[in-house]
Each structure stands twice: as C-alpha cells, then as structure tokens.
C-alpha cells in the first residue's frame, strides 16, 4: 500500500513539474520582448534611438534578407537575430529570407544585390539596401575579431525611409580649422542622418550659399577677416545658425578680434584661458577636462547613461552681459577644482600650475543659444577635440556631437542615445565540429540525463 502511495505521489509530482514547465514555456513565449541581457556592455539590448524609432513606426516595413552560399553563416545568423528583435517590437515589420541561388527571381527585383548578403528595407516607394559587409568591421589582430554595427545601420535606414529633404550644412575653412578629413566619423554620421556636408572657403565663394542651414566653425587657429566676419554676421542675422567649437592659440587674446565678435553677438565672452583640472582622472591629462553636464535635452540622456565627454585644450567662456535678443545657457562646466590658465605662453612651455591672474573654477565650456521665442540659434563649445576621429567614438562624444546638431536643427528624434558597435568574436568551425556540437548538445546530453534519471527512479522503485 505504501509503495502504491509513494508511486502515485511520484507520478503526481512529475506531472505537476511537467505542467509547470509547459505553462512557464507558454508564458515566456507569449512575452516576446521579455529578455535579460547579462553581457557586460548590454550588447544585445536595443538602444534608445532604436526603441523610439520602432515605437513611432507608423507605416508597414518589409525587410528582406538576401543571402547565398558566399554568405558567412555566422554573419547571417547575427543579422537575422537582430532583425527578429526589431520584428518582436513592432508588428508592422514583415521579415522574409531568401537564398538568391534558389530564388533568383526575388533577387532580380532589387538592384545592387551582393552575394555576400544584403538586407533590403522598404516601405512604400522608399527603399534602403544595407550590405552585410557594411555591418561587420574587422578589429584587432585576429581575423575572428570584429565590430558589429548592424543596429546602427538598420535603425538609421528606418529613420531615413520617409525623409525626403536633406539638411545642408557648411564647414568653414581657410583659418586652420580642423579639416573634414580629420572628422570623417562625424561627417559620415551626419550624412547617415540625412545631412549634406560641404566645405566652404569664403575667400573663394564670396558668400554663404543660400541652401546653408547651419555654418560650422571647428577649431579655427587664426582669426577670420573683417570682410568674412561681415558676411557671417549678415547670415546669422537672418535664419542662419552657428555651430562653433573653439580652437586654441597662444595669442588668441590679441588676435581673435572677429571670432570674439561673433560670440559677443550672443552675449558670450571668450575668456582667453585654457581650462586645467589638477584633480582630473588619473587616466587623463590635467588639460583634458571631463565636463559636468548642465540641465538640457542635449545632455539629459548622457547623464542617465553616465556617458562622459572629453574636452582637450578647452577655452573657458562666460556670459558677463546677456544679449538683448538671445539667451545663452551653459551646458558644459568644469568642477570647482579647475581653473583657467591665462598665461598661455607659460602653458606652451609646460607650466600647468595656478597663477594669481588665472580664472577660478567652475568654468563654462559649452553654451547653447536660443532666440526670444526659444528657437535654437547656436551651439558654442570651448574645444573641438571630441569631434576628431581619434576621440569621436569615446564614451559620450559621438552622442553629444550628434545631439547638439539635432537640437540646433530642431530634430528631436536625433537627440537620443544611439546604437553602439558591439565587440564580438566570430567562432570558426568545420562541418564535422558543427555536427559534433549539435549532436552532443541536442541528443547526447539530454539522453545521458534521461538514462541517469531513469536509473535513479528504477532503484528507488525497487528499494
């Protein structure tokens, strides 16, 4: 009798466990967006920009994966898994996969199909093609190390689907500004966000083109001429907008008359001092400032995600007397321990100690300027180094740069935290190794547990 009761209890308990497992499986399957990312850098968590883009996606989108025998299976799986995450979050996305060798009629519907793999993202008459090889960039010494930027490419393609007009911006040259060739990452990021980026030399052109929606002056080392200053001010007096990142010059106090006059239009005073923070991080030089963020939509999400900026050779500024027609708001500051070195000749010789004439911190290193009716007019930064290729990808530099441009152009969807490239390692297996892993994990291990469990059950039943 006792054996029968114990056997019945075992059966009931087993059925209960199986029932709980089935119910839990159905529940987890029904919550399609429920997942836990345990990776160090949250590389499988979609970014704010992607999530917001998917939330605001109103039109049906068809994503087609076109691959062949020349497509890396590992790359294909990574892309497919990512697109499936997009599909889970918006039912308007339809995803299809085709082998172009088996379905050439599908490939013939699209131009530029590469046998190494492409994603076609289409909505109505709009169509974007993203090659697999554009989503994978080799990194490090090993051929199996790579950066995966699929989320950046796919999200930007979705953002651009229904954008018809591009925003044209001009970068001033001729005054030892930082050339676009040293800011290729910023330029390509702007172009991916539907900006047309052009170089402008006023000595050659004689005017600011009519299609200029913003003028960028980045890292100028020498002053602009009186005639150029007149042209720029006339442009800014109208609908023109300014994005200025100051350079650094030992003689800027005496030589930057016209650069200073542009800032004065907005009530901003260049203090002709370079910020030094002796209590900066041990990983940084005292001349590299990690600024504190002021309250503003450009910086709010950077604060939330604790993404820091780096500003090298930053020139301090202040608003001594606010302009009548504009409001300047500080959004980047140093800590109290910083000071502004005014003896730039001594600084060039390596003297970073505080002198009697130096400016006490905290110092202002970045301003945004609005008109009387709260429309964005200008962004002014005390340093240009975070915009260069060698610093652009570090922590919050990229998002700040693009957020500030998006704010200036009143494009709120471009003020966000963007997808980041994920570091990964591509595991290479032979066909035999792949089959061994499959049979071992899918068949051998489960069968082994079944045998051990059955043996234990049989012994207890006999005992």
C-alpha positions in Angstrom: 0.0 0.0 0.0 2.8 2.4 1.0 4.7 1.6 -2.3 1.5 2.4 -4.2 1.0 5.7 -2.4 4.7 6.6 -3.0 4.4 5.7 -6.6 1.2 7.8 -7.0 2.8 10.8 -5.3 5.8 10.5 -7.6 3.6 10.4 -10.7 1.5 13.4 -9.5 4.7 15.3 -8.6 6.2 14.5 -12.1 3.0 15.6 -13.8 2.9 18.8 -11.7 6.5 19.7 -12.7 5.8 19.0 -16.3 2.7 21.1 -16.2 4.5 24.0 -14.5 7.3 23.7 -17.2 4.7 23.8 -20.0 2.8 26.8 -18.5 6.1 28.7 -18.0 7.2 27.9 -21.5 3.9 29.2 -22.9 4.1 32.4 -20.7 7.7 33.1 -21.8 6.8 32.6 -25.4 3.9 35.0 -25.1 6.1 37.8 -23.7 8.1 38.3 -26.8 10.0 41.3 -25.6 10.9 39.8 -22.2 14.6 39.1 -22.1 17.6 39.6 -19.8 20.9 40.8 -21.2 23.7 39.6 -19.0 26.6 40.8 -21.2 29.0 43.4 -19.8 28.2 46.2 -22.2 24.5 45.2 -22.8 25.3 44.4 -26.4 22.0 42.6 -27.0 19.9 45.4 -25.6 18.4 47.8 -28.2 19.3 51.4 -27.9 17.0 54.3 -27.0 17.1 55.5 -30.6 16.1 52.1 -31.9 13.3 51.6 -29.4 11.9 55.1 -30.1 12.1 54.6 -33.8 10.2 51.4 -33.6 7.5 53.0 -31.3 6.9 55.8 -33.8 7.0 53.5 -36.9 3.5 54.0 -38.5 4.0 52.6 -42.0 4.4 48.9 -42.9 8.0 48.0 -43.4 9.2 44.9 -45.4 12.7 43.7 -44.6 14.2 41.1 -46.9 17.4 39.2 -46.3 19.1 38.0 -49.5 22.0 35.5 -49.0 23.9 32.9 -51.0 26.5 30.2 -50.5 29.0 33.0 -50.3 27.4 34.5 -47.2 29.0 33.7 -43.9 26.6 31.7 -41.8 27.8 33.4 -38.6 27.2 36.9 -40.1 23.8 35.8 -41.4 22.7 34.5 -38.0 23.8 37.7 -36.3 21.9 39.8 -38.7 18.8 37.6 -38.7 18.7 37.5 -34.8 18.9 41.3 -34.7 16.1 41.8 -37.3 13.9 39.4 -35.3 14.3 41.7 -32.3 13.0 44.6 -34.4 10.1 42.4 -35.6 9.2 41.5 -32.0 8.7 45.1 -31.1 6.6 46.3 -34.0 4.0 44.2 -35.8 4.3 46.5 -38.9 7.6 44.9 -39.7 7.5 41.8 -42.0 10.7 39.8 -42.4 11.5 37.4 -45.2 14.7 35.4 -46.0 15.7 34.2 -49.4 18.6 32.3 -50.9 19.3 34.1 -54.1 20.7 31.0 -55.7 17.4 29.1 -55.1 15.2 32.2 -55.7 16.9 34.3 -58.4 13.5 35.8 -59.3 13.4 37.5 -55.9 17.0 38.9 -56.3 16.1 40.3 -59.7 13.5 42.6 -58.1 16.3 44.5 -56.4 19.4 46.4 -57.6 22.8 46.0 -56.1 22.3 42.6 -54.6 25.7 41.3 -53.3 26.1 37.5 -53.0 27.9 38.1 -49.6 24.5 39.1 -48.2 22.2 42.2 -48.2 19.3 43.5 -46.3 16.6 45.4 -48.2 14.5 47.6 -46.1 11.4 49.0 -47.9 8.3 51.0 -47.1 6.0 52.1 -49.9 8.2 53.5 -52.7 11.2 54.1 -50.4 13.9 51.5 -50.3 17.3 51.2 -48.5 19.9 48.5 -49.1 22.3 47.6 -46.3 25.2 45.2 -47.2 26.2 42.6 -44.7 29.9 43.6 -45.1 29.0 47.2 -44.0 27.7 45.8 -40.7 30.9 43.9 -39.9 34.3 45.6 -39.5 37.4 43.7 -38.6 39.1 44.7 -35.3 42.3 43.6 -33.6 44.9 41.2 -34.9 42.8 38.1 -35.2 40.6 37.5 -38.3 37.8 36.3 -36.0 37.5 39.6 -34.1 35.0 42.1 -35.5 32.8 45.0 -34.6 29.1 44.5 -35.4 27.3 47.8 -36.2 24.1 46.2 -37.6 21.8 48.1 -35.2 23.3 51.4 -36.3 22.8 50.6 -40.0 19.3 49.2 -39.7 17.9 51.9 -37.3 19.3 54.7 -39.5 17.8 53.1 -42.6 14.4 53.0 -40.8 14.8 56.7 -39.8 15.7 57.7 -43.3 12.9 55.7 -45.1 10.4 58.6 -45.2 12.8 61.5 -45.1 12.7 63.4 -48.4 14.7 66.6 -47.8 18.3 66.7 -46.7 19.7 69.4 -44.4 22.7 71.2 -45.9 25.5 72.4 -43.6 28.8 74.1 -44.4 32.1 73.7 -42.6 34.2 76.9 -42.8 37.9 76.5 -43.9 40.8 78.8 -44.5 41.7 79.6 -40.9 43.5 76.5 -39.9 40.2 74.8 -38.9 40.1 71.1 -38.2 39.6 69.7 -41.8 36.8 67.3 -42.6 39.5 64.7 -43.3 40.1 64.5 -39.6 36.4 64.4 -38.7 35.3 61.6 -41.1 33.4 59.8 -38.4 31.3 62.9 -37.6 30.9 63.7 -41.2 29.7 60.1 -42.1 27.4 60.1 -39.0 25.8 63.4 -40.2 25.4 62.1 -43.7 23.8 58.9 -42.4 21.3 61.2 -40.5 20.4 62.9 -43.8 22.7 65.9 -43.7 24.6 67.1 -46.7 28.1 68.2 -45.5 30.1 70.7 -47.6 33.3 72.6 -47.3 33.1 76.4 -47.5 36.0 78.8 -48.2 34.6 82.4 -48.1 37.7 83.8 -49.9 36.7 81.6 -52.9 32.9 81.7 -52.7 32.4 85.3 -51.5 29.2 84.4 -49.7 27.4 81.8 -47.6 25.3 79.7 -50.0 21.5 80.1 -49.9 21.0 76.5 -49.0 23.2 76.7 -45.9 21.0 75.7 -42.9 24.0 76.0 -40.5 27.6 77.2 -40.5 30.2 75.2 -38.7 33.5 76.8 -37.5 35.5 74.0 -35.9 38.9 74.5 -34.3 40.0 77.7 -36.1 43.5 78.6 -35.1 43.6 82.0 -36.8 41.1 84.8 -36.9 38.6 85.4 -39.7 38.9 88.6 -41.7 36.8 91.7 -41.2 35.1 91.0 -44.6 34.3 87.4 -43.7 33.0 88.5 -40.3 30.6 90.8 -42.0 29.3 88.1 -44.3 28.9 85.6 -41.4 27.1 88.2 -39.2 24.7 89.1 -42.0 24.0 85.3 -42.4 23.4 84.9 -38.7 21.2 88.0 -38.5 18.7 86.1 -40.7 17.7 82.5 -40.3 21.3 81.2 -40.2 22.6 79.1 -37.4 26.1 78.7 -35.9 28.0 75.7 -34.6 31.3 76.8 -33.2 34.0 74.8 -31.4 36.9 77.0 -30.4 40.5 76.2 -31.2 43.4 77.2 -29.1 46.0 79.9 -29.9 48.8 81.3 -27.7 47.9 84.8 -28.9 44.2 84.5 -29.1 43.6 87.4 -26.6 45.1 89.8 -29.2 44.5 88.0 -32.5 40.9 86.8 -32.3 39.0 90.1 -32.7 36.5 88.8 -35.2 36.0 85.3 -33.6 35.3 87.1 -30.3 32.9 89.5 -32.0 30.8 86.5 -33.3 30.5 85.2 -29.8 29.6 88.7 -28.5 26.5 88.7 -30.7 25.1 86.1 -28.3 26.4 87.7 -25.2 29.2 85.1 -24.8 32.7 86.3 -23.8 35.8 84.3 -24.7 38.0 84.5 -21.5 41.1 83.5 -23.5 42.1 81.0 -20.9 42.6 77.2 -21.2 40.9 75.0 -18.6 43.1 72.9 -16.3 41.9 70.5 -13.7 44.6 69.2 -11.4 42.2 66.8 -9.8 41.2 65.2 -13.1 41.1 61.4 -13.5 44.5 59.7 -13.3 43.8 58.4 -16.8 43.6 61.9 -18.2 46.0 64.9 -18.5 45.1 68.0 -16.5 44.5 69.6 -19.9 41.8 67.0 -20.7 38.5 68.0 -19.0 35.7 65.6 -18.2 32.9 68.3 -18.0 29.9 68.2 -15.8 26.6 68.5 -17.7 24.1 71.2 -17.3 20.3 70.5 -17.4 19.4 70.4 -21.1 17.8 67.9 -23.5 21.1 67.5 -25.3 22.8 66.2 -22.2 19.9 64.6 -20.2 20.3 61.1 -21.6 24.1 61.3 -21.5 23.7 61.8 -17.7 21.2 59.0 -17.4 23.5 56.5 -19.1 26.6 58.0 -17.4 28.3 58.7 -20.8 31.1 61.2 -20.2 32.7 63.6 -22.6 36.4 64.6 -23.1 37.5 68.1 -24.0 41.1 68.8 -24.6 42.7 72.3 -24.5 39.2 73.7 -23.7 38.8 77.5 -23.8 36.7 78.9 -21.0 33.8 81.3 -21.7 31.3 83.3 -19.7 28.2 85.5 -20.1 29.0 88.8 -18.4 26.2 90.7 -20.0 23.3 88.8 -21.7 22.4 89.7 -25.2 19.1 91.5 -25.7 17.8 89.2 -28.4 19.3 85.9 -27.3 19.5 83.6 -24.3 22.8 81.6 -23.7 22.6 78.6 -21.4 25.7 76.8 -20.1 25.5 73.0 -20.6 29.2 72.1 -20.0 31.1 73.1 -16.9 34.3 72.1 -15.1 34.5 71.1 -11.5 35.3 73.7 -8.8 38.9 72.5 -8.7 39.6 73.6 -12.2 41.0 77.0 -13.2 41.5 78.9 -16.4 45.2 79.4 -17.3 45.6 82.9 -18.8 49.4 82.8 -19.3 49.3 80.8 -22.5 53.0 81.4 -23.2 53.8 79.6 -19.9 51.3 76.9 -20.7 53.0 76.2 -24.1 56.3 75.7 -22.1 54.6 73.1 -19.9 53.6 75.2 -16.9 50.2 74.0 -15.6 50.4 75.5 -12.1 47.8 78.0 -11.0 48.9 81.7 -11.1 47.5 84.8 -9.4 45.8 86.0 -12.7 44.2 82.7 -13.5 40.4 82.3 -13.5 38.9 80.4 -10.6 36.5 77.5 -11.4 34.0 76.3 -12.2 34.4 77.3 -15.8 31.9 77.3 -18.6 33.0 75.2 -21.6 29.8 74.9 -23.7 26.8 77.1 -24.4 23.5 76.7 -26.4 21.9 79.9 -27.6 18.1 80.4 -28.2 16.1 83.3 -29.7 13.5 85.2 -27.8 10.9 82.7 -28.9 13.0 79.8 -27.7 14.2 78.7 -31.1 17.7 77.1 -31.3 20.2 79.6 -32.8 23.8 78.4 -31.9 26.0 75.9 -30.2 29.3 77.1 -28.9 31.9 74.8 -27.4 35.3 75.6 -25.9 37.1 72.7 -27.5 37.0 70.8 -30.8 39.0 67.7 -29.9 36.0 65.5 -29.1 34.9 65.9 -32.8 38.1 64.5 -34.2 38.2 60.8 -35.4 40.7 59.8 -32.6 38.2 60.9 -29.9 34.8 60.8 -31.5 33.9 57.2 -30.6 34.8 57.5 -26.9 32.0 57.4 -24.4 29.6 60.3 -24.9 31.5 62.3 -27.5 29.6 61.0 -30.5 26.1 61.3 -28.9 26.8 64.8 -27.7 28.0 65.9 -31.1 25.0 64.5 -32.9 22.6 65.5 -30.2 23.8 69.1 -30.3 23.4 69.2 -34.1 20.0 67.6 -33.9 18.9 70.2 -31.3 20.2 73.0 -33.4 18.2 71.8 -36.4 15.1 71.2 -34.2 15.1 67.5 -35.0 14.0 66.0 -31.6 14.3 62.4 -32.9 18.0 63.0 -33.3 18.5 63.9 -29.7 19.0 60.4 -28.2 21.4 57.6 -27.3 22.4 55.8 -30.5 23.3 52.1 -31.1 26.9 51.3 -30.3 29.2 48.9 -32.1 29.5 45.6 -30.3 32.8 43.8 -30.0 32.4 40.1 -30.7 34.4 37.2 -31.8 33.5 35.0 -34.7 33.9 31.3 -33.9 35.1 29.3 -36.9 34.0 25.6 -37.1 34.5 22.9 -39.6 31.4 20.9 -40.7 32.4 18.0 -38.6 32.9 20.1 -35.5 29.5 21.8 -36.0 27.8 18.4 -36.2 29.6 17.2 -33.1 28.4 20.2 -31.2 24.8 19.8 -32.4 24.5 16.1 -31.6 26.3 16.5 -28.3 24.1 19.3 -27.0 20.8 18.3 -28.6 20.9 14.5 -28.3 23.8 13.1 -26.2 23.5 15.3 -23.1 19.7 15.0 -22.8 19.9 11.3 -23.4 22.5 11.0 -20.7 20.3 12.9 -18.2 17.4 10.7 -19.1 19.4 7.5 -18.5 20.7 8.7 -15.2 17.3 9.9 -14.0 15.7 6.6 -15.1 18.3 4.5 -13.3 17.8 6.5 -10.1 14.0 6.2 -10.4 14.2 2.4 -11.0 16.5 1.9 -8.0 14.2 3.8 -5.7 11.2 1.9 -7.0 12.9 -1.4 -6.4 14.1 -0.3 -3.0 
